[in-house]
Amino acid sequence: MSSDEYIAGVVLQTRDYREFDRIIYFYSQEYGKVEVLVRGARKITSKLAPLIAEPFALVKLKVVSGRRHYHLIGGEVQERFENIYTNYVKMNGIASVFNCINAIVKKHKPDAKIFSLLIAFLQKANTIPQEKITILMSAFLIKFLAFLGYRPEVRYCILCQRKEFEKDIFFDFEKGGVVCKSHDSDGENKKELSMSALSLLQELLYKRFDYVLEKKKMKKDIQLVSKIINQFYQWQLD
Ligand SMILES: [Zn+2]
């Protein structure tokens, strides 16, 4: 009954399975996230192992559907992002972002916007200098969360809808966006945000990767905003 088919996408994460096998979490264009069993992937003689060992590449997998997973039977690499896996900083950063995605994205929910974002992210990560990787990862993660339905409100205060902030504000993880400091009741689950960090946050969410990467940003803002986005992600996960 099961016939073979091709699915195109990227490996998000892998895990060992049984004695010699491996399961890959694969984000595909066709079905969104799926699990693919690779029989014998941990044997040196495996012909399939090199295909899924390609870190951060766009691959086309030939699979058959089994009872619980797809089974890998062949495939080919379509696009290699070799400037990622030859750079330790980029590679580690992106591996952790992919772990984040894998933890939050549900299986079998294909989404063309998410797929395009994922590929655009890898293409950019491949070409930019290493010092830009943090800002690119932050831009990717916040856009990704927004596409999944967890868009934080960063244009106006969630509590009073005010857009013109007079002074510094908070990012409130519980409420899911920015709030004026004047509403402050307790300091829990909030982080202070400067006006420059707020405008960076808005850029990361609403502007294209190229725009975000072009201009010079303050290191302090990049670090703060990256921390906020990671914490916001964690909040959604819990
Ligand atoms: Zn307010």
Residues whose N, C-alpha, C, O or C-beta is under 5 A from the ligand:
A	BS01	ZN	C157 L159 C160 Q161 R162 V179 C180
